[in-house]
């Protein structure tokens, strides 16, 4: 039997692949090389980038009421920032001595350019702000964004002031230098400052008032750290620019006539008044929170921060720096779970192919299309600026079954032609050509289903944008491989049919089962065609039932996950002090302590005075999933009643 065909001169894809096998192999290798190269540069993250470019501006105005801050600081900064182009929304929050302005831009705005424009706009408006406004900061992150990492700094040798100075001058700048870090928040630090504590009775004996001492301190040429002086009912801040001043010289400063400052006040260096407390299992530490920039990579930031932490621990012998919680741990675990599922799906598909084809050679042909299509899709992910994330990996898992469909269709038709007596090359050409448009139509149909997912409105559309495009591209690549590489391999690999070279054997068990299922299907099909009205009614009832069940199913964008931590956020009444909140937090620590004692959590990390004195956060990082007996949801449910019972 001839292996040729008179139609070889046609330039369709099947004929070209058989006549030019080297060309097809080179194209397949190029697809693989492009995918492997893309793996080295593609971004890895938990979910697709749906962050809107967001910038936060904060400013301090000591002693000002919320109304004053809103009128004299927040309003001016908002007005200046609103002149920058590309802004979608501006929101603000004015609190006692503090203003926070959140500026959200449209998704296509480059955040670095936007930050530069905001800085310029605020710089021009600074002359309109009151003299007491300080620490104007422009941060490329949402003010309400939670920290992705929390770090504790502890020392058995250094004083609180010495440890705070090292954190402020060395550790915090080192962490801030990591690419993608927007802000390093410091809590629990108490720097060494100068205190001037005036005695009202001694002042009265000399006929002086607090204002006299305040005027002296404001007009003196100080060379001391920032600090404060206080009486029983008044506290005033001392502002300075440099480093050292002797207490004895301050005592000799003349307040009025022959009255010295030391005669009416006690002057000493000491830790600053606490604005926040941080504890680790009840031990006082300094806490650092790492906030990422909008549109940055959590895993890359985590790796960079951990390198800095390791370097700091080698640099300092008298303190310890360690990561207490890290969102990247969950993200990496989730990604590896999906990668494992992808590998398992590939193995199952190959096993099922071999089970039904019962030929190693026949199984090899569609199996080859799987890595080519998947690896080639990675190249498309990189080229389009997408990332390897949970949704794109799930798209590859879903595409694994679809990828081999086209190859199986082509291979089965080639086998059918071989059974009809055609040679290997003729069967490959005619068999592929016969199903060419069917394969293309199937591919276009799938693409027309997946691509619209990428254009859904709102956050859901942006979240599934990469999912839809990745599925569509994987199916397109698999279709090309099925119509080019599969015919070439089928024309050159012998014995793709398990019955090749064998006498007609009796059907085996699997074939008999297949014949049995085919018989059932034939009877059902004949009944459906014979009773079209009943068939239509069954379809309508099934569709109506599905719609009714759909309306009762709980709907959410993302499911509840075990992220390996218990987080308790607290907010007290407005105006309460930090000591009041500290007492309330101690009750929460007592509730969480049994979780640590049971071995389900590493520690209890507490921040009192988070942003404001009446806000607190308690975190209990849980041990790895395999090292604990209860899930995060179960632990949360067990303590929720006690937490709700707190006043």
C-alpha positions in Angstrom: 0.0 0.0 0.0 1.4 3.4 -1.0 2.2 5.8 1.8 1.9 8.8 -0.4 -1.0 10.9 -1.6 -1.7 12.9 -4.6 -2.7 15.9 -2.5 0.8 16.4 -0.9 1.3 19.5 -3.1 -1.4 21.3 -1.1 -0.1 23.8 1.4 -2.4 23.1 4.3 -0.9 22.8 7.8 -1.0 19.0 7.9 0.8 18.6 4.6 3.4 21.2 5.5 4.1 19.5 8.9 4.6 16.1 7.2 6.8 17.4 4.4 8.8 19.7 6.7 9.1 17.9 10.0 12.3 19.8 11.0 10.4 23.1 10.6 7.6 21.9 12.9 10.0 20.5 15.5 11.9 23.8 15.5 8.7 25.8 16.0 7.8 23.5 18.9 11.2 23.9 20.4 10.9 27.7 20.0 7.6 27.6 21.9 9.2 25.6 24.7 12.3 27.9 24.9 10.2 31.0 25.0 8.2 29.5 27.8 11.3 28.5 29.8 12.8 31.9 29.3 9.6 33.5 30.5 9.6 31.4 33.6 12.8 33.2 34.7 11.2 36.7 34.4 7.5 36.2 35.0 6.1 37.7 38.2 4.8 35.4 40.9 2.0 36.6 43.3 -1.1 35.3 45.0 -3.8 36.9 42.8 -3.8 39.0 39.7 -2.9 42.6 40.2 -6.2 44.3 40.9 -4.7 47.1 43.0 -5.7 50.6 42.0 -2.8 53.1 42.1 -3.3 54.6 45.5 -1.3 57.3 47.4 -1.7 58.3 51.0 -0.7 61.7 52.3 -0.3 62.1 56.1 0.5 65.2 58.1 0.9 65.9 61.9 -0.4 69.1 63.6 0.3 68.7 67.3 -2.3 70.1 69.6 -4.9 70.7 66.9 -8.5 69.5 67.2 -10.0 67.4 64.5 -12.0 70.4 63.3 -8.9 72.5 63.1 -7.0 69.8 61.3 -9.8 69.4 58.8 -10.1 73.2 58.1 -6.4 74.2 58.1 -4.6 71.1 56.9 -6.8 68.4 55.2 -8.8 70.9 53.1 -5.6 72.6 51.8 -3.9 69.3 50.9 -7.0 68.0 49.3 -7.4 71.1 47.2 -3.7 70.9 46.1 -3.9 67.2 45.2 -7.1 67.5 43.3 -5.3 69.5 40.6 -3.3 66.4 39.6 -4.6 64.6 36.6 -5.8 61.0 36.6 -7.4 61.0 40.0 -10.5 58.9 40.4 -11.4 59.5 44.1 -10.1 61.5 47.1 -11.1 60.7 50.6 -9.7 62.0 53.9 -9.8 61.5 57.6 -9.1 64.3 60.1 -8.3 63.3 63.7 -6.7 65.0 66.6 -3.2 66.2 65.6 -3.3 64.1 62.4 -4.6 64.2 58.8 -4.7 61.4 56.3 -5.7 61.9 52.7 -6.2 58.9 50.4 -5.9 59.5 46.7 -7.0 56.8 44.3 -6.0 57.0 40.6 -7.4 55.3 37.5 -5.8 51.9 36.8 -3.7 53.0 33.8 -1.9 55.7 35.9 1.8 55.0 36.7 2.0 55.2 40.5 5.6 56.6 40.5 4.6 59.5 38.2 1.5 60.1 40.3 3.5 60.2 43.5 5.9 62.8 42.0 3.0 65.0 40.9 1.4 64.8 44.3 4.6 65.8 46.0 5.0 68.8 43.7 1.4 69.9 44.3 1.8 69.6 48.1 5.1 71.4 48.0 3.5 74.4 46.3 0.7 74.4 48.9 3.0 74.1 52.0 3.2 77.9 52.4 -0.6 77.9 53.0 -0.3 75.5 55.8 0.0 76.5 59.5 3.5 76.7 60.9 2.9 73.8 63.3 2.2 71.3 60.5 5.1 68.7 60.3 6.0 65.4 58.9 4.1 65.6 55.6 4.6 62.2 54.0 3.6 60.9 50.6 3.3 57.1 50.6 2.6 54.9 47.6 0.1 52.8 49.4 -3.4 52.8 50.8 -3.5 54.1 54.4 -5.9 51.4 55.3 -3.8 48.6 53.7 -2.8 45.9 56.2 0.9 45.1 56.7 2.1 42.1 54.8 4.9 41.4 57.3 5.4 42.2 61.0 8.8 42.2 62.6 9.8 42.3 66.2 13.1 43.7 67.6 14.1 42.7 71.1 17.2 43.2 73.2 18.4 42.0 76.6 21.3 44.5 76.8 20.1 47.8 75.3 17.8 50.3 77.0 14.6 51.3 75.5 16.0 54.5 74.2 19.1 52.9 72.7 17.1 50.2 71.0 14.7 52.8 69.6 17.5 54.8 68.2 19.0 51.8 66.4 15.6 50.9 65.0 14.9 54.5 63.8 18.4 55.1 62.4 19.5 51.7 61.1 16.9 49.0 60.9 13.9 50.9 59.6 15.9 52.6 56.7 17.3 49.2 55.7 13.9 47.7 55.5 12.5 50.7 53.6 15.2 50.2 51.0 13.7 46.9 49.9 12.1 47.3 46.4 8.3 47.4 46.7 8.2 48.5 50.4 6.0 51.6 50.7 6.3 52.2 54.4 7.9 50.8 57.5 5.7 51.5 60.5 7.4 51.6 63.9 5.4 50.9 67.1 6.4 50.6 70.7 9.6 52.8 70.3 10.4 55.3 73.0 13.3 57.5 72.1 15.6 59.3 74.5 14.3 62.8 74.9 14.7 65.8 77.2 12.1 66.2 79.9 11.5 69.6 81.7 9.1 68.9 84.6 8.1 72.2 86.2 7.0 72.5 89.8 3.9 74.8 90.2 4.6 75.5 93.8 8.2 76.5 93.2 7.1 78.7 90.2 4.5 80.4 92.3 7.1 81.2 95.0 9.1 83.1 92.4 6.0 84.7 90.8 6.5 82.7 87.5 4.0 80.9 85.3 4.3 78.0 82.9 4.2 80.4 80.0 7.4 82.1 81.3 9.2 78.8 81.1 7.7 77.9 77.7 8.8 81.3 76.3 12.4 80.6 77.5 12.5 77.2 75.9 11.0 78.4 72.6 13.5 81.2 72.2 16.6 79.4 73.5 19.2 78.1 71.0 18.7 74.4 71.8 21.0 71.7 70.6 19.0 68.8 72.1 16.7 66.1 70.9 13.0 66.7 70.7 11.3 66.4 74.1 8.7 68.1 76.3 8.2 69.9 79.6 5.2 69.4 81.7 3.4 70.4 84.8 0.4 68.8 86.5 -2.1 70.3 84.1 -0.1 71.3 81.0 2.4 69.8 78.7 4.5 71.7 76.1 6.8 70.2 73.5 10.5 71.1 73.0 11.5 71.1 69.4 15.2 70.8 68.4 17.4 69.8 65.5 20.6 68.3 66.9 22.0 65.8 69.3 23.4 66.7 72.7 22.9 69.3 75.5 24.1 69.1 79.1 21.5 69.1 81.8 23.7 71.3 84.0 23.7 74.0 81.4 19.9 73.9 81.1 19.7 74.2 84.9 21.7 77.4 84.7 19.5 79.1 82.1 18.0 82.3 83.4 14.2 82.5 83.4 13.8 86.0 85.0 16.1 88.2 87.0 18.1 85.7 89.2 15.7 82.8 88.8 17.3 79.8 87.1 15.4 77.1 85.2 16.8 74.6 87.7 15.1 76.4 90.5 11.6 75.8 89.2 11.9 72.5 87.2 13.5 69.1 87.2 15.4 68.5 84.0 16.5 65.0 82.9 16.9 62.7 79.9 14.6 59.7 79.7 12.3 57.7 77.4 9.6 59.5 75.5 6.0 59.1 76.6 4.5 56.0 75.1 2.3 56.5 72.1 2.0 52.7 71.5 2.8 49.4 73.2 4.1 46.3 71.5 4.3 43.0 73.3 5.4 39.5 72.2 4.0 36.9 74.6 3.8 39.6 77.2 7.4 40.9 76.7 7.9 44.5 75.6 9.4 44.7 72.1 9.6 47.2 69.3 7.4 46.3 66.3 7.9 47.0 62.7 5.1 46.7 60.1 6.0 46.4 56.4 3.4 47.9 54.0 3.8 47.2 50.3 3.4 49.6 47.5 0.3 49.4 45.4 0.9 47.1 42.4 4.0 45.5 44.0 4.9 41.8 44.6 4.4 40.4 48.1 6.6 37.4 47.6 9.5 39.5 46.2 9.2 41.9 49.1 9.2 39.1 51.6 12.4 37.6 50.2 14.0 41.0 50.2 13.0 41.7 53.8 14.2 38.4 55.0 17.6 39.0 53.5 17.8 42.3 55.3 16.7 40.7 58.6 19.4 38.0 58.2 22.0 40.7 57.6 20.9 42.7 60.6 21.1 39.8 62.9 24.7 39.2 61.7 25.5 42.9 62.2 24.1 43.3 65.7 25.1 41.0 68.6 23.1 42.8 71.2 19.6 42.6 69.6 17.5 40.1 67.8 15.3 40.8 64.7 12.8 38.2 63.6 9.8 38.0 61.4 6.7 37.3 63.4 4.1 37.1 60.6 4.5 37.0 56.8 1.6 36.9 54.2 4.0 35.4 51.7 4.1 32.1 53.6 0.4 31.5 52.8 0.8 32.7 49.2 3.7 30.4 48.5 1.9 27.5 50.1 -1.2 28.1 48.0 0.8 28.4 44.8 2.6 25.1 45.5 -0.7 23.4 46.1 -2.0 24.6 42.8 1.3 23.5 41.1 0.9 20.1 42.7 -2.7 19.9 41.4 -1.5 20.8 37.9 1.1 18.0 37.9 -1.4 15.6 39.3 -3.9 16.6 36.5 -1.3 16.0 33.9 -0.5 12.5 35.2 -4.2 11.6 35.4 -4.8 12.8 31.8 -1.8 10.7 30.6 -3.0 7.6 32.5 -6.6 7.9 31.1 -5.2 8.3 27.6 -3.2 5.1 28.0 -6.1 3.3 29.5 -8.3 3.9 26.5 -5.7 4.0 23.7 -3.8 1.0 25.1 -0.7 1.9 23.1 2.4 3.7 24.4 3.1 5.2 21.0 -0.5 6.4 20.6 -0.5 7.9 24.1 2.9 9.6 23.5 1.5 11.8 20.7 -1.2 13.7 22.6 1.0 13.7 25.7 3.6 15.7 23.9 1.1 18.5 23.3 0.6 19.0 27.0 4.0 20.5 28.0 4.3 22.4 24.7 1.0 24.1 25.2 1.4 24.8 29.0 5.0 26.0 28.7 4.1 28.1 25.6 1.3 29.7 27.6 3.8 30.9 30.2 5.5 32.9 27.4 2.1 34.5 26.7 1.7 35.3 30.4 5.0 37.1 30.4 4.5 38.9 27.1 1.1 40.3 28.2 2.4 41.5 31.6 0.4 38.9 33.5 1.7 36.9 36.5 1.9 33.4 37.8 -0.8 33.4 40.4 -3.5 31.1 41.8 -6.0 32.0 39.1 -3.6 31.6 36.1 -2.4 28.3 37.5 -6.0 27.1 37.9 -6.6 28.2 34.3 -3.7 25.9 33.3 -5.2 23.0 35.4 -8.5 23.5 33.6 -6.8 23.7 30.3 -4.9 20.5 30.7 -7.9 18.4 29.8 -8.9 20.6 26.9 -5.3 20.7 25.5 -5.4 17.0 24.6 -8.9 17.1 23.2 -7.8 18.4 19.8 -4.8 16.0 19.7 -7.1 13.0 20.4 -9.6 14.0 17.7 -6.8 14.3 15.1 -5.1 11.1 16.3 -8.4 9.1 16.3 -9.2 10.2 12.7 -5.7 9.3 11.6 -6.2 5.8 13.1 -9.5 5.5 11.3 -7.8 6.2 8.0 -5.2 3.6 8.8 -7.9 1.0 9.4 -9.2 1.9 6.0 -5.9 0.7 4.5 -4.1 4.0 3.9 -0.4 4.3 4.5 0.9 6.2 7.5 1.6 9.5 5.7 -1.5 9.4 3.6 -3.6 8.7 6.7 -1.9 11.5 8.6 -2.6 14.0 5.8 -6.1 13.0 5.0 -7.1 12.3 8.6 -5.9 15.7 9.8 -7.3 17.6 6.8 -10.7 16.1 7.4 -11.0 17.4 11.0 -9.1 20.6 10.4 -12.2 22.9 10.4 -13.8 20.9 13.2 -10.8 21.5 15.5 -10.6 25.2 14.5 -14.3 25.7 15.1 -14.0 24.0 18.6 -11.0 26.2 19.5 -12.7 29.4 18.4 -15.8 28.4 20.3 -13.8 27.9 23.5 -12.0 31.1 23.0 -15.3 33.0 22.5 -16.4 31.6 25.9 -13.2 32.4 27.8 -12.2 35.8 26.5 -15.4 37.6 27.5 -14.6 36.6 31.1 -11.7 39.0 30.9 -14.0 41.9 30.2 -16.4 41.5 33.1 -17.0 44.8 34.9 -15.8 45.8 38.4 -13.2 44.1 40.5 -14.4 40.6 39.5 -13.6 41.4 35.8 -10.1 42.6 36.7 -9.6 39.6 38.9 -10.5 37.1 36.2 -8.9 39.0 33.3 -5.8 36.9 33.3 -7.8 33.7 33.9 -9.8 34.1 30.7 -6.9 35.1 28.5 -4.6 32.3 29.8 -7.3 29.7 29.0 -7.9 31.1 25.6 -4.2 31.1 24.7 -3.6 27.6 26.0 -6.4 26.3 23.9 -5.1 28.2 20.8 -1.6 26.8 21.3 -2.9 23.2 21.8 -4.9 23.5 18.6 -1.9 24.6 16.6 0.2 21.8 18.0 -2.6 19.2 17.4 -2.9 20.2 13.7 0.9 20.4 13.1 3.0 18.2 15.4 0.5 15.4 15.9 0.1 14.6 12.1 3.9 14.7 11.7 4.4 12.3 14.7 1.6 10.0 13.6 3.1 9.7 10.1 6.5 8.6 11.5 5.6 6.6 14.6 4.5 3.0 13.9 2.0 1.0 15.8 -0.1 3.8 17.0 -3.0 1.3 17.0 -2.8 -1.4 19.6 -4.2 -3.9 17.1 -1.5 -3.1 14.4 0.3 -6.3 13.4 -2.1 -8.5 15.5 -4.9 -10.9 14.6 -8.4 -9.8 15.5 -8.6 -10.5 19.2 -11.7 -10.8 21.3 -12.7 -7.5 23.0 -11.1 -7.1 26.4 -12.9 -6.0 29.6 -12.4 -2.2 28.9 -13.7 -2.6 25.3 -16.7 -4.6 26.5 -17.5 -1.9 29.1 -17.2 0.7 26.3 -19.6 -1.2 24.1 -22.0 -1.6 27.0 -22.0 2.2 27.6 -22.4 2.9 23.9 -25.4 0.6 23.8 -27.0 2.5 26.7 -26.3 5.8 25.0 -27.8 4.6 21.8 -31.1 3.6 23.5 -31.3 6.9 25.4 -30.7 8.8 22.2 -33.3 6.8 20.3 -35.8 7.5 23.1 -35.0 11.2 23.1 -35.4 11.5 19.4 -38.7 9.5 19.5 -40.2 11.8 22.2 -39.0 15.3 21.5 -41.7 17.0 23.7 -40.8 14.9 26.8 -37.1 15.6 26.1 -37.7 19.4 25.9 -39.8 19.3 29.2 -37.0 17.4 31.0 -34.5 20.1 29.9 -36.8 22.9 31.0 -37.3 21.3 34.4 -33.6 20.7 34.8 -32.8 24.3 33.9 -35.4 25.7 36.2 -34.2 23.5 39.1 -30.6 24.7 38.5 -31.7 28.3 38.6 -33.7 27.8 41.8 -30.7 26.1 43.5 -28.4 28.9 42.3 -30.4 31.6 44.0 -30.0 29.8 47.4 -26.2 29.1 47.1 -24.0 31.5 49.1 -22.2 33.9 46.8 -18.8 35.5 47.5 -15.8 36.7 45.5 -13.3 34.6 47.4 -13.8 31.7 49.8 -12.8 31.8 53.4 -9.3 30.5 53.7 -7.0 29.2 56.4 -4.2 31.8 56.2 -2.5 30.5 59.3 -3.2 33.4 61.8 -5.7 34.6 64.2 -6.2 38.4 64.0 -8.2 40.4 66.5 -8.8 44.1 65.7 -10.1 46.4 68.4 -11.3 50.0 68.5 -12.2 51.7 71.7 -14.4 54.8 72.3 -13.1 58.1 70.8 -10.9 60.0 73.2 -9.8 57.1 75.5 -6.1 56.9 76.3 -3.7 54.2 75.4 -3.6 52.8 79.0 -7.3 52.1 78.9 -6.9 50.2 75.6 -3.9 48.3 77.1 -6.1 47.0 79.9 -8.7 45.8 77.4 -6.1 44.1 75.2 -4.8 42.2 78.2 -8.2 40.5 78.4 -7.9 39.4 74.7 -4.4 38.1 75.4 -5.8 35.9 78.2 -8.3 34.5 75.8 -5.7 33.7 73.1 -3.1 32.3 75.6 -4.7 28.7 75.6 -4.3 28.6 71.9 -0.5 29.0 72.3 -0.4 26.6 75.2 -2.2 24.0 73.1 0.5 24.2 70.5 -1.6 25.6 67.7 0.0 29.1 67.7 3.6 30.3 68.0 3.0 33.4 70.1 0.7 36.4 70.8 1.8 39.6 69.1 0.1 42.7 70.5 0.1 46.3 69.2 -1.7 48.9 71.4 -2.0 52.4 69.9 -2.1 51.3 66.2 -2.5 54.6 64.3 -4.6 56.0 67.2 -4.6 55.5 71.0 -8.0 53.8 70.9 -7.0 51.2 68.3 -5.3 47.9 68.9 -4.4 44.7 67.0 -3.6 41.2 68.4 -2.1 38.6 66.1 -1.5 34.9 66.9 0.4 33.3 64.0 -0.6 29.7 63.8 1.8 26.8 63.2 1.9 25.1 59.8 -1.2 23.3 58.8 0.3 19.9 59.2 1.5 20.7 62.8 -1.8 21.6 64.3 -5.0 19.7 64.9 -7.5 22.6 64.3 -8.1 24.9 61.4 -8.1 28.7 61.6 -11.8 28.7 61.3 -12.2 26.2 64.2 -9.9 28.1 66.5 -11.7 31.4 65.7 -15.1 29.8 66.4 -13.8 28.5 69.8 -12.8 32.0 71.0 -15.4 34.1 69.4 -17.9 33.7 72.3 -15.3 34.9 74.8 -14.3 37.8 72.6 -17.9 38.9 72.2 -18.4 38.8 75.9 -15.8 41.5 76.5 -17.2 44.9 77.4 
